[in-house]
Amino acid sequence: APCALIAPFPRPVDNLVLGTSYLDSSLGIRPRTAWQIDSFGHSRDTPVLLSRLGIQNLVASRFPTAIRSAMLSSQSLEGRWSSPSHPNSTIFVHATSKDSYTIPKGFDEEGRAFLPPSRDQEAQALVRECRVRASHYRTNNLLLLWGGDAKFRQAERQFERLERVMERVNGNSGEHGVAVRMASFA
């Protein structure tokens, strides 16, 4: 039986063209950043397709283990990506440091009883997590995804905790050497 996860090539192209055209005609915006955080493979023609749609950046998560290991050890999780067949169609790619796009371990309160540690312990845990992940990048900026499948059913609780931890980290940024902020892609 054919794999249900693999769509025939024209379908994703049609969806991307339709989606970007709709956003442009209805809202007057052109997306510049794309997500492929839960795809099972990346086509060598992805940069060609995305760049022709005006997309300049890609956040990607899943890579074969050998490729991810090489990227981690060489601090090459970010960089320019072009197709061998179209070297002028280049996009910037940020690969997540983990094969996941979920809330860091220990910070997900949904679906279980949770007794948070002290605020200092929370801040130290987040700083440790950021340092581990940042060690795989060449820059001082880190994209730490905070979400996951079926998350934010208790969004107020999740964001209150995130804000509390961020406030504590930023209040001691001189001590930690880390500053954090919420952001989304423009």
C-alpha positions as CSV (number, residue, x, y, z in Angstrom):
1,A,0.0,0.0,0.0
2,P,1.3,3.5,-0.7
3,C,2.5,5.6,2.2
4,A,-0.2,8.0,3.4
5,L,2.4,10.5,4.5
6,I,3.8,11.1,1.1
7,A,1.6,13.3,-1.1
8,P,2.1,13.3,-4.9
9,F,4.5,16.2,-5.7
10,P,1.9,18.5,-7.3
11,R,-0.3,18.6,-4.2
12,P,2.1,20.4,-1.8
13,V,3.0,22.7,-4.6
14,D,-0.6,23.5,-5.3
15,N,-1.3,24.1,-1.6
16,L,1.7,26.4,-1.2
17,V,0.8,28.4,-4.2
18,L,-2.9,28.6,-3.1
19,G,-2.0,29.5,0.5
20,T,0.6,32.2,-0.4
21,S,-1.8,33.7,-3.1
22,Y,-4.7,33.8,-0.6
23,L,-2.6,35.5,2.1
24,D,-1.4,38.1,-0.5
25,S,-4.8,38.8,-2.0
26,S,-6.8,38.7,1.2
27,L,-4.5,40.1,3.8
28,G,-1.8,41.8,1.7
29,I,1.0,39.8,3.3
30,R,3.7,37.6,1.7
31,P,5.1,34.9,4.0
32,R,8.9,35.0,4.3
33,T,9.3,32.1,6.7
34,A,8.1,28.5,6.3
35,W,7.8,25.7,8.8
36,Q,8.6,22.0,8.1
37,I,8.9,20.9,11.7
38,D,7.0,17.7,11.4
39,S,7.7,16.5,7.9
40,F,9.3,13.2,7.3
41,G,11.9,14.2,4.8
42,H,12.9,17.3,2.9
43,S,13.1,17.3,-0.9
44,R,16.3,18.6,-2.5
45,D,13.9,20.9,-4.5
46,T,12.4,22.5,-1.4
47,P,14.7,25.6,-1.6
48,V,13.7,26.0,-5.3
49,L,10.0,25.9,-4.6
50,L,10.1,28.1,-1.5
51,S,12.4,30.7,-3.0
52,R,10.2,31.0,-6.1
53,L,7.2,31.7,-3.7
54,G,9.2,34.5,-2.1
55,I,10.0,32.5,1.1
56,Q,13.5,33.3,2.4
57,N,13.7,31.2,5.6
58,L,12.8,27.7,6.7
59,V,12.5,26.2,10.2
60,A,12.9,22.4,9.9
61,S,13.0,19.7,12.6
62,R,13.2,16.1,11.3
63,F,16.3,14.9,9.7
64,P,17.9,11.4,9.4
65,T,19.9,10.5,12.4
66,A,23.3,10.5,10.6
67,I,22.6,13.9,9.0
68,R,21.4,15.4,12.3
69,S,24.5,14.0,14.2
70,A,26.8,15.6,11.6
71,M,25.0,18.9,11.8
72,L,25.1,18.9,15.6
73,S,28.8,18.1,15.8
74,S,29.8,20.6,13.2
75,Q,27.5,23.4,14.5
76,S,25.9,23.5,11.1
77,L,22.2,23.6,12.1
78,E,21.8,26.9,10.4
79,G,22.9,27.9,7.0
80,R,22.1,28.6,3.3
81,W,20.4,25.7,1.4
82,S,20.2,25.5,-2.4
83,S,19.4,22.7,-4.7
84,P,22.2,21.3,-6.8
85,S,20.0,21.7,-9.9
86,H,19.2,25.4,-9.1
87,P,22.1,26.9,-7.1
88,N,20.6,30.4,-7.4
89,S,17.5,29.4,-5.5
90,T,18.8,29.7,-1.9
91,I,17.0,29.9,1.4
92,F,18.2,30.2,5.0
93,V,17.5,27.1,7.1
94,H,17.3,26.8,10.8
95,A,17.3,23.2,12.0
96,T,16.0,22.6,15.5
97,S,18.6,21.2,17.9
98,K,16.4,18.3,18.8
99,D,14.3,16.1,16.6
100,S,11.3,17.7,18.2
101,Y,9.3,20.8,18.4
102,T,7.9,20.3,21.9
103,I,8.1,22.2,25.1
104,P,11.5,21.5,26.9
105,K,11.4,18.6,29.3
106,G,10.2,19.6,32.7
107,F,8.2,22.6,31.6
108,D,5.0,21.0,30.2
109,E,2.2,21.2,32.7
110,E,-0.6,19.9,30.6
111,G,-2.2,16.6,31.3
112,R,-0.5,15.9,34.6
113,A,-0.4,17.2,38.2
114,F,2.6,19.5,38.5
115,L,4.3,21.0,41.5
116,P,6.7,23.5,40.1
117,P,10.2,23.9,41.6
118,S,11.3,27.2,43.1
119,R,11.5,30.1,40.7
120,D,15.3,29.9,40.9
121,Q,15.3,26.2,40.0
122,E,13.0,26.9,37.1
123,A,15.2,29.7,35.8
124,Q,18.3,27.5,36.2
125,A,16.7,24.6,34.4
126,L,15.7,26.8,31.4
127,V,19.2,28.3,31.3
128,R,20.8,24.8,31.3
129,E,18.5,23.7,28.5
130,C,19.3,26.8,26.5
131,R,23.0,26.3,26.9
132,V,22.9,22.7,25.9
133,R,20.9,23.5,22.7
134,A,22.9,26.7,22.0
135,S,26.1,24.7,22.0
136,H,25.1,23.3,18.6
137,Y,24.9,26.7,16.9
138,R,27.5,29.2,15.8
139,T,25.6,32.2,16.9
140,N,24.4,33.6,20.3
141,N,20.8,33.4,19.2
142,L,18.7,30.3,19.9
143,L,15.2,29.5,18.7
144,L,13.6,27.4,21.5
145,L,10.2,26.1,20.3
146,W,7.5,26.1,23.0
147,G,4.6,23.9,21.8
148,G,3.8,20.5,20.4
149,D,0.9,18.5,19.1
150,A,-2.4,19.3,20.9
151,K,-0.7,21.7,23.3
152,F,-2.2,24.8,24.8
153,R,-5.4,23.3,25.9
154,Q,-4.5,25.2,29.1
155,A,-2.8,28.0,27.3
156,E,-3.2,30.5,30.1
157,R,-1.4,28.2,32.5
158,Q,1.4,27.4,30.0
159,F,2.1,31.1,29.2
160,E,1.8,32.2,32.8
161,R,4.6,29.8,33.7
162,L,6.7,30.7,30.7
163,E,6.4,34.4,31.5
164,R,7.3,33.7,35.2
165,V,10.4,31.7,34.2
166,M,11.4,34.3,31.6
167,E,11.0,37.1,34.1
168,R,13.3,35.3,36.5
169,V,15.9,34.5,33.9
170,N,15.9,38.0,32.6
171,G,16.0,39.5,36.1
172,N,19.3,37.6,36.6
173,S,20.6,37.8,33.0
174,G,24.0,39.2,34.3
175,E,24.4,36.1,36.5
176,H,23.2,33.6,33.9
177,G,24.6,35.3,30.8
178,V,21.2,34.5,29.1
179,A,18.3,36.7,28.1
180,V,15.0,35.3,26.8
181,R,12.0,36.7,25.0
182,M,8.9,35.5,23.2
183,A,8.9,36.0,19.5
184,S,7.1,34.8,16.3
185,F,8.3,34.9,12.8
186,A,7.5,37.9,10.7
